[in-house]
Amino acid sequence: MKKTTALLMCAAIAATASAQLKVASNGQIRVGDDKGLTTNISPAAIGVDPGVGVVIPSRFPNDTVSTIHVGGKGMYDSGGLIMFGYREHVSIGESNYDSSALNNSGVLELEGMGGVRYTSGGYTIFSYNPTLRTIGSTTKASFSFTPSVSAPQYLTTSDARCKTDIEPLEDIGSQLRDIVPVSYTLVQETGAENQDAPAGAPRKSGAQQNTQHQYGFLAQDVREVYPELVYEDSEGMLSIDYTGFIPILVDAIQNLQTTVEAQAATIEALQNKNPEAQSIHDEDSVVASLSQNRPNPFRASTVINCVLPEDVSDAFLCVYDLNGNQKMRRNISGRGSVDITIEGNTLNAGMYIYTLIADGIEIGSKRMILTD
């Protein structure tokens, strides 16, 4: 009891002497400088042009709202700071009031040397780490959101004045054929279960599954073709810069448009050279073709439509795995528009290529995806 009383007395004496810690009559705790400004300060007194429309308070307001008031050494008690350990580790506070830059007043500063993490209900909502993301051989800061993020508009800095080494793309869109679009259900991590997992280790249980079906690419596939669009964090998890696909798609469309225009010009030239060629085509004639299976991807079954002219004597459909091994062959006896049904239980889950052969000629090949 004597020790407690002594400590309280020492604290009271220290608080009175330094005037750094006060308890007001309304129960408010004040920490930091308390200058008690009561004089009016004109804009000219602090070097601010009155014409700029900045309002300068005539005195420091009496705070009757906050339970704890942390004052700093700046003008109007600005610059209050709470530190956890060393300041360069973790701190929260307000920017110092600067008369030459009034917009600094009232600015909240959060500082964490190792990054920032916001959690709620046991889940990591967003996090920032200055050295987590790796793109190729370059390491960059990472700001990650676990749940979906929505906003009216997202803008990307793209001013030419901010860029160097600008070069036009040279048929980079042709490599899109090596990337397979897929559908999937995203598993979202809580964050807490996998914080200490080594890079590349299997993800632990406790993940939350998003039941919404989504469409996109596999980051591992994209990295083989466009490594600049794939980010890797310290745990080995990969992310894709989908916005980076926009110029690649534009390049592919422009090249396709150029090809189509050249072919159209060639056809027109041939028709002008031989006008009778325009009347050779019979509107009732049937041209062999192969369509994309529907649905794709599929689980229970899928239907492949093909068209075969009546004069085709032999036709069949073959299914191959990605190693080129034949997994199925279906002879086609019908002609005209024919539907071929593939049951999901006849193949293992995976990606396949199916090909239509008519009288020894490959009519077309397409990819299909069977899910488990």
C-alpha positions in Angstrom: 0.0 0.0 0.0 2.9 2.4 0.9 4.6 1.6 -2.4 1.4 2.3 -4.4 0.9 5.6 -2.6 4.5 6.6 -3.3 4.2 5.8 -7.0 1.0 7.8 -7.3 2.6 10.8 -5.6 5.7 10.6 -7.9 3.4 10.4 -10.9 1.4 13.4 -9.8 4.6 15.4 -9.1 6.1 14.5 -12.5 2.9 15.4 -14.3 2.6 18.7 -12.6 6.3 19.6 -13.1 6.4 18.7 -16.8 2.8 19.6 -17.7 2.9 16.7 -20.2 0.1 14.6 -18.7 -3.1 16.1 -17.4 -6.5 14.9 -16.3 -9.1 17.6 -16.9 -12.2 18.1 -14.7 -14.4 16.5 -17.4 -12.3 13.3 -17.2 -10.4 14.0 -20.4 -6.7 12.9 -20.4 -4.4 15.3 -22.2 -0.9 14.1 -23.3 1.7 16.4 -24.8 2.2 20.2 -25.0 -0.7 22.4 -23.9 0.2 25.9 -25.0 -3.2 27.4 -24.2 -3.2 29.6 -27.3 -5.8 32.3 -26.8 -4.5 35.1 -29.1 -5.8 35.7 -32.6 -3.4 34.8 -35.4 -3.9 36.5 -38.7 -2.9 34.7 -42.0 -0.2 37.3 -42.6 1.4 36.5 -39.3 2.2 33.0 -40.5 3.1 33.9 -44.0 -0.1 32.9 -45.7 -1.8 35.1 -48.3 -5.4 35.9 -47.1 -6.6 35.7 -50.7 -6.0 32.0 -50.9 -9.2 31.3 -48.9 -7.5 29.4 -46.1 -9.4 29.7 -42.8 -7.1 30.0 -39.8 -8.7 29.4 -36.4 -8.4 32.3 -34.0 -7.5 30.0 -31.0 -6.9 26.4 -30.3 -10.4 24.9 -29.8 -11.4 23.4 -26.5 -11.7 19.7 -27.2 -14.7 18.3 -25.5 -15.2 15.2 -27.6 -12.1 13.0 -27.3 -11.4 10.9 -24.2 -7.7 11.2 -24.8 -6.0 14.1 -26.5 -2.4 13.6 -27.7 -0.8 17.0 -28.5 2.4 17.5 -30.4 5.0 20.3 -30.6 3.6 21.8 -33.8 1.3 24.8 -34.2 -2.1 24.1 -32.7 -0.7 21.0 -30.9 -0.3 19.3 -34.3 2.2 16.4 -34.6 0.9 14.3 -31.8 2.4 10.8 -32.1 1.9 7.4 -30.4 4.8 5.0 -30.8 5.1 1.2 -30.2 8.7 0.5 -29.7 11.0 2.6 -31.8 9.3 5.1 -34.1 10.7 3.5 -37.2 9.0 0.3 -36.2 5.3 1.2 -35.5 3.7 4.5 -34.9 0.4 6.4 -35.4 0.1 10.2 -35.4 -0.5 13.5 -37.2 1.7 15.4 -39.5 3.3 18.5 -37.9 1.5 21.7 -38.8 3.6 23.6 -41.3 2.7 27.2 -42.0 4.2 27.0 -45.5 2.1 23.9 -46.3 -1.2 24.2 -44.5 -2.5 20.9 -46.1 -0.2 19.0 -43.7 -2.4 19.9 -40.8 -4.9 17.1 -40.0 -3.0 14.5 -42.0 -3.0 11.0 -40.4 0.3 9.1 -40.6 0.6 5.4 -40.1 4.1 4.0 -40.1 5.2 0.3 -39.9 8.7 -0.6 -40.8 7.7 -4.2 -41.6 4.4 -3.3 -43.3 0.7 -2.9 -42.3 -1.9 -5.6 -41.8 -5.7 -5.0 -41.2 -7.6 -7.9 -39.8 -11.3 -8.4 -38.9 -13.0 -11.5 -37.6 -9.8 -13.5 -37.8 -9.4 -12.7 -41.5 -6.8 -10.5 -43.1 -8.7 -7.9 -45.1 -5.7 -6.1 -46.6 -1.9 -6.0 -46.0 1.1 -4.1 -47.2 4.7 -5.3 -47.3 7.5 -3.3 -48.9 9.5 -6.3 -50.2 7.1 -9.1 -50.8 6.3 -9.1 -54.5 8.7 -10.3 -57.2 8.2 -9.8 -60.9 10.9 -11.7 -62.8 14.1 -10.5 -61.1 12.6 -7.3 -59.7 11.2 -7.0 -56.2 8.5 -4.4 -55.5 6.2 -3.4 -52.7 2.9 -5.2 -52.3 -0.5 -3.9 -51.3 -2.9 -6.9 -51.2 -6.6 -7.3 -50.6 -8.0 -10.7 -49.6 -11.8 -10.1 -50.3 -13.2 -8.6 -53.5 -12.6 -4.9 -54.0 -15.1 -2.6 -55.8 -15.0 1.1 -56.7 -16.7 3.3 -59.3 -13.5 3.6 -61.3 -9.9 2.4 -61.2 -7.2 4.6 -62.8 -3.7 3.6 -63.8 -0.9 6.1 -64.2 0.0 6.1 -67.9 1.3 9.6 -68.8 4.0 9.4 -71.4 6.1 11.8 -69.3 6.4 9.1 -66.7 7.7 6.4 -69.1 11.1 5.6 -70.6 12.3 3.0 -73.1 8.9 3.1 -75.0 8.7 0.6 -77.8 5.8 -0.6 -79.9 4.7 -4.2 -79.5 5.8 -6.6 -82.2 3.2 -9.4 -82.7 3.3 -10.2 -79.0 -0.4 -11.1 -79.1 0.4 -14.2 -81.2 1.5 -15.9 -78.0 -2.0 -15.8 -76.5 -2.7 -19.1 -78.2 -0.4 -20.7 -75.6 -2.6 -19.6 -72.7 -5.7 -21.6 -71.9 -8.7 -19.7 -70.4 -10.3 -21.7 -67.5 -13.2 -21.4 -65.1 -12.6 -21.9 -61.4 -13.8 -21.3 -57.8 -11.4 -19.2 -55.8 -10.2 -20.3 -52.4 -9.5 -17.2 -50.2 -7.0 -17.6 -47.4 -7.7 -16.2 -43.9 -4.1 -15.1 -43.7 -3.5 -16.2 -40.1 -3.1 -19.9 -40.8 -0.4 -19.5 -43.5 1.8 -16.7 -42.1 4.6 -19.0 -41.1 4.4 -21.4 -44.0 7.6 -21.7 -46.1 7.5 -20.6 -49.8 5.8 -23.1 -52.0 4.4 -25.2 -49.1 0.8 -26.5 -49.3 -1.8 -24.1 -48.0 -3.2 -25.0 -44.6 -6.9 -25.6 -43.7 -9.1 -22.8 -42.6 -9.4 -21.2 -46.0 -12.7 -19.7 -47.1 -14.1 -20.7 -50.5 -15.8 -18.2 -52.7 -18.8 -20.0 -54.2 -19.0 -17.7 -57.2 -17.8 -19.3 -60.4 -15.1 -17.2 -62.1 -13.1 -17.1 -65.3 -9.5 -16.3 -65.9 -6.0 -17.9 -66.4 -3.7 -20.0 -64.3 -0.7 -17.8 -63.2 1.7 -20.7 -63.8 0.6 -20.9 -67.5 0.8 -17.1 -67.9 4.3 -17.0 -66.4 5.6 -19.3 -69.1 4.4 -16.9 -71.8 4.3 -13.4 -70.2 6.5 -13.5 -67.0 6.2 -9.7 -66.6 2.5 -10.1 -65.8 3.0 -12.5 -62.9 3.8 -11.5 -59.4 5.2 -13.9 -56.7 5.0 -13.2 -53.0 7.3 -14.5 -50.2 5.1 -17.6 -49.8 5.4 -18.5 -53.4 1.8 -17.6 -54.3 1.3 -16.2 -57.8 -0.9 -13.3 -58.9 -1.7 -12.0 -62.4 -1.8 -8.4 -63.7 -4.9 -8.8 -65.8 -4.8 -5.1 -66.8 -1.5 -5.9 -68.6 -3.3 -8.1 -71.0 -5.2 -5.1 -72.5 -2.3 -3.9 -74.8 -1.5 -7.6 -75.7 -5.1 -8.1 -76.8 -5.1 -4.9 -78.8 -2.0 -6.0 -80.5 -3.6 -9.3 -81.4 -6.7 -7.7 -82.7 -4.8 -5.2 -84.8 -2.7 -8.0 -86.4 -5.9 -10.0 -87.0 -7.5 -7.0 -88.6 -4.5 -6.5 -90.9 -4.7 -10.2 -91.9 -8.4 -10.0 -92.6 -8.1 -6.8 -94.7 -5.3 -8.4 -96.7 -7.3 -11.5 -97.4 -10.3 -9.5 -98.3 -8.2 -7.5 -100.8 -6.9 -10.7 -102.3 -10.4 -12.2 -102.7 -11.6 -9.0 -104.3 -8.7 -9.0 -106.7 -9.4 -12.6 -107.7 -13.1 -12.0 -108.2 -12.3 -9.0 -110.4 -9.9 -11.1 -112.4 -12.4 -13.9 -112.8 -16.0 -12.6 -112.5 -17.4 -16.1 -113.1 -15.9 -17.2 -109.8 -18.6 -15.2 -107.9 -21.3 -17.5 -109.3 -19.5 -20.8 -108.6 -20.6 -20.8 -104.9 -23.9 -22.6 -104.4 -26.0 -21.3 -101.5 -27.2 -24.8 -100.8 -23.8 -26.4 -100.6 -22.5 -27.7 -97.3 -19.0 -27.0 -96.0 -17.4 -29.3 -93.5 -16.8 -27.6 -90.1 -16.2 -28.3 -86.4 -17.7 -26.2 -83.6 -16.6 -25.6 -80.0 -18.1 -28.0 -77.5 -20.9 -26.8 -75.2 -20.7 -26.4 -72.3 -17.0 -25.9 -71.9 -15.7 -26.6 -69.3 -18.0 -29.5 -68.5 -18.4 -32.2 -65.8 -21.4 -34.5 -66.7 -21.4 -34.3 -70.5 -20.8 -32.0 -73.4 -22.0 -31.8 -77.0 -19.8 -31.3 -80.1 -21.5 -30.1 -83.3 -20.0 -30.7 -86.7 -21.2 -30.3 -90.3 -20.4 -32.9 -93.0 -21.3 -32.7 -96.7 -23.3 -35.6 -98.2 -20.4 -36.6 -100.4 -18.1 -37.4 -97.5 -17.6 -41.2 -97.4 -15.7 -41.5 -94.1 -15.6 -39.3 -91.0 -14.7 -39.7 -87.4 -13.9 -37.6 -84.3 -10.8 -38.3 -82.2 -10.0 -37.0 -78.7 -6.3 -36.6 -77.6 -4.7 -35.6 -74.3 -2.1 -32.8 -74.3 0.7 -35.4 -74.8 -0.8 -36.4 -78.1 -2.1 -39.8 -76.9 -5.5 -40.8 -78.5 -8.1 -41.3 -75.8 -11.3 -41.7 -77.8 -12.5 -42.2 -81.4 -16.1 -41.8 -82.6 -17.1 -42.8 -86.1 -19.7 -40.4 -87.6 -22.3 -41.9 -89.9 -24.6 -39.0 -90.2 -24.2 -36.1 -92.6 -25.2 -32.5 -92.5 -25.3 -31.1 -89.0 -24.4 -33.8 -86.5 -24.2 -33.6 -82.7 -21.7 -35.9 -80.8 -22.1 -36.3 -77.0 -19.1 -36.9 -74.8 -19.9 -38.3 -71.3 -17.7 -37.0 -68.5 -17.3 -40.4 -66.9 -15.5 -41.7 -70.0 -12.4 -39.5 -69.4 -10.3 -38.3 -66.5 -10.6 -34.7 -65.5 -8.2 -32.6 -67.5 -7.7 -30.7 -70.8 -8.2 -32.4 -74.2 -8.0 -31.7 -77.9 -10.6 -33.1 -80.2 -10.2 -33.3 -84.0 -12.6 -33.9 -86.9 -11.3 -36.0 -89.8 -13.3 -36.3 -93.1 -12.0 -38.5 -95.9 -8.5 -38.3 -94.5 -8.4 -34.5 -94.1 -8.3 -32.7 -90.8 -11.3 -30.4 -90.7 -10.5 -28.7 -87.4 -9.2 -29.1 -83.9 -10.4 -27.5 -80.6 -9.8 -27.7 -76.9 -12.2 -28.9 -74.2 -11.9 -29.0 -70.4 -13.3 -31.7 -68.2 -13.6 -30.8 -64.5 -13.8 -33.2 -61.5 
